[in-house]
Amino acid sequence: MTHTSPQDHLIVALDMPTVEEARRLVAVLGESVTFYKVGLELLFAGGLDLARDLRRQGKRVFLDMKLLDIGNTVERAVANATELDVTFLTVHGHDLKTLRAAVSGRGGSGLKLLAVTVLTNLSADDLAEQGSRFSPADLVLRRAELAYAAGFDGVIASGQEAARIRAATGPKFLIVTPGIRLVGSTTDDQERVMTPDHAIAAGANHIVVGRPITQADDPKAAAEMFLHYIREALAGSPNGAKGIH
C-alpha cells in the first residue's frame, strides 16, 4: 500500500474572483496545502495560467470544468486538457456517451477523470423540479455506476453517498467529496454536507474545502484543522482511503 500524507487528501478550492487573490491565498497556505481546485469562476479570470504556475511550484491541480457537450466536443476538450499536466478533470456524469468520449480523449495520459454526480447544493425537491424520479442518493449511485462502467477514475459526490459508492465500485475507484464542514459551522448554500472525518471514514479519498478555509480569519490555521481531522480519520478508517490517490 502506497503511503500518503494528510495533505494528499485535502484539496483547497480556489473559488474566488481573481487570480491575484488566489495567489495570495496559496502564498499564505504555504506548505500546508499541496492540492488545489481551480473552478469555473477563476478559469474565466486567468485560471489556466494559475494552474500552470501551481504545477511549476510542485502543487497538484484539480481542474473543475464540469464538461458537458456532444461527445466529439468533450473528447477534443479532454485531449487538450491532457497538455496541462493537471491531476483531475471533471465531466458531468449524465450519460455513457459523454463519459466514454472523455475516456477516449484522455487516451494514455495520466489525467484522472472524475464524473460529477449530483451537485451538493441540490436537494430532492431540486431534482424533482428537473424531472428526476430519483432521490439524490439514488441518482448519485446510478451516475457513479455509469462512470465506473465507462472507465472513469472516480466521481465527485457528497460524503453522504460515499459508503454506497465504495460498496458498489470497490477500493480503487476515487471518491472526491465537496460540501465539507466542521461541526457547528455554517453550511452556506450546501444541502448535503459532512464533516471531514466522517467523509473519509465513509470512503472518500479526497475532500474539497473552500470557504471554511479561504474565508477564515486565519486560512492556514483553518487548513491545519482540516488536516488534523483527516489525520485522525485515516488512522481509524476501515474503508481504504489510505494509499489511494
TORLUMSE-210685 format. One record per residue (C-alpha): x, z, y; residue number from 0. Coordinates in steps of 0.25 Angstrom, whole numbers. Layout:
REM TORLUMSE-210685
X  Z  Y  NUM
...
This chain:
REM TORLUMSE-210685
0  0  0  0
5  -4  14  1
8  7  23  2
0  7  36  3
0  15  49  4
-12  20  56  5
-8  10  67  6
-11  -1  57  7
-25  3  56  8
-28  5  71  9
-32  -7  79  10
-34  -5  94  11
-44  -15  101  12
-39  -20  114  13
-53  -23  119  14
-50  -23  134  15
-52  -34  144  16
-37  -37  148  17
-24  -39  141  18
-17  -30  151  19
-26  -18  147  20
-23  -21  132  21
-8  -22  134  22
-8  -9  142  23
-16  -2  130  24
-6  -8  120  25
5  -2  128  26
-2  12  129  27
-4  12  114  28
10  8  111  29
14  10  96  30
1  18  93  31
-6  5  91  32
-1  -7  83  33
-14  -15  81  34
-23  -21  92  35
-36  -29  92  36
-38  -40  103  37
-52  -44  104  38
-61  -54  112  39
-61  -47  125  40
-46  -47  126  41
-44  -61  119  42
-50  -67  132  43
-41  -60  141  44
-27  -64  134  45
-29  -56  121  46
-22  -67  113  47
-9  -65  121  48
-11  -50  120  49
-12  -52  105  50
1  -60  104  51
8  -49  113  52
3  -38  103  53
9  -45  91  54
22  -47  98  55
22  -32  100  56
20  -30  85  57
5  -26  86  58
-5  -31  77  59
-17  -38  83  60
-31  -40  79  61
-38  -52  86  62
-52  -49  86  63
-58  -63  89  64
-71  -62  80  65
-71  -77  78  66
-84  -83  74  67
-86  -98  75  68
-87  -110  65  69
-77  -110  54  70
-68  -120  59  71
-66  -113  73  72
-64  -100  66  73
-54  -106  57  74
-46  -112  68  75
-47  -100  77  76
-41  -91  66  77
-30  -101  63  78
-26  -100  78  79
-27  -85  77  80
-16  -84  66  81
-6  -88  76  82
-8  -75  84  83
-2  -66  73  84
-13  -56  74  85
-17  -47  62  86
-32  -48  63  87
-42  -58  68  88
-58  -56  67  89
-68  -67  63  90
-83  -64  63  91
-87  -62  49  92
-101  -69  49  93
-99  -79  38  94
-90  -84  28  95
-87  -98  34  96
-81  -91  47  97
-73  -81  39  98
-67  -92  29  99
-64  -101  41  100
-56  -89  47  101
-49  -87  34  102
-45  -102  33  103
-40  -101  48  104
-31  -89  45  105
-24  -97  34  106
-12  -90  28  107
-9  -82  41  108
-8  -67  41  109
-20  -66  50  110
-31  -56  45  111
-45  -60  47  112
-56  -49  50  113
-71  -52  49  114
-80  -46  60  115
-91  -40  52  116
-101  -33  62  117
-97  -28  75  118
-96  -13  76  119
-105  -13  88  120
-117  -19  81  121
-128  -11  74  122
-139  -14  64  123
-148  -18  76  124
-138  -27  82  125
-136  -34  68  126
-152  -35  67  127
-152  -41  81  128
-143  -52  76  129
-152  -55  64  130
-144  -48  53  131
-151  -41  42  132
-138  -33  38  133
-134  -19  43  134
-121  -18  50  135
-114  -12  37  136
-120  -23  28  137
-116  -35  37  138
-102  -29  39  139
-101  -29  24  140
-107  -43  22  141
-97  -49  32  142
-85  -41  26  143
-88  -47  13  144
-89  -61  19  145
-75  -58  26  146
-69  -53  13  147
-74  -66  5  148
-69  -75  16  149
-55  -69  15  150
-54  -61  27  151
-45  -49  28  152
-55  -39  33  153
-66  -36  43  154
-70  -29  56  155
-80  -18  52  156
-85  -5  56  157
-80  7  49  158
-94  10  44  159
-93  -2  35  160
-78  -1  31  161
-81  6  18  162
-91  -4  13  163
-82  -16  17  164
-70  -9  10  165
-78  -7  -3  166
-83  -22  -2  167
-69  -28  1  168
-58  -20  -5  169
-46  -13  0  170
-39  -25  7  171
-50  -30  16  172
-47  -26  30  173
-58  -18  38  174
-55  -17  53  175
-64  -7  60  176
-68  -6  74  177
-78  3  80  178
-69  15  78  179
-72  28  86  180
-67  42  85  181
-77  54  82  182
-84  57  95  183
-80  45  103  184
-90  35  109  185
-94  23  101  186
-94  14  113  187
-102  1  108  188
-99  3  94  189
-110  5  84  190
-103  7  70  191
-91  16  73  192
-82  24  64  193
-70  34  66  194
-56  28  63  195
-54  38  51  196
-68  35  45  197
-66  20  47  198
-52  20  39  199
-58  29  29  200
-69  19  26  201
-59  8  24  202
-56  2  38  203
-41  -4  39  204
-41  -4  54  205
-49  2  65  206
-51  -5  78  207
-51  5  90  208
-54  0  104  209
-60  9  115  210
-57  22  109  211
-42  19  111  212
-42  8  122  213
-51  16  132  214
-45  30  128  215
-38  38  139  216
-26  38  130  217
-27  26  121  218
-14  29  114  219
-19  43  110  220
-32  37  106  221
-25  27  97  222
-17  39  91  223
-30  46  88  224
-36  34  80  225
-22  33  73  226
-24  47  69  227
-37  45  63  228
-32  32  56  229
-21  40  50  230
-30  51  45  231
-39  41  39  232
-28  33  32  233
-23  46  26  234
-36  48  19  235
-43  34  17  236
-47  31  3  237
-51  16  7  238
-37  9  8  239
-36  7  23  240
-21  11  22  241
-12  0  19  242
-21  -12  23  243
-18  -20  35  244
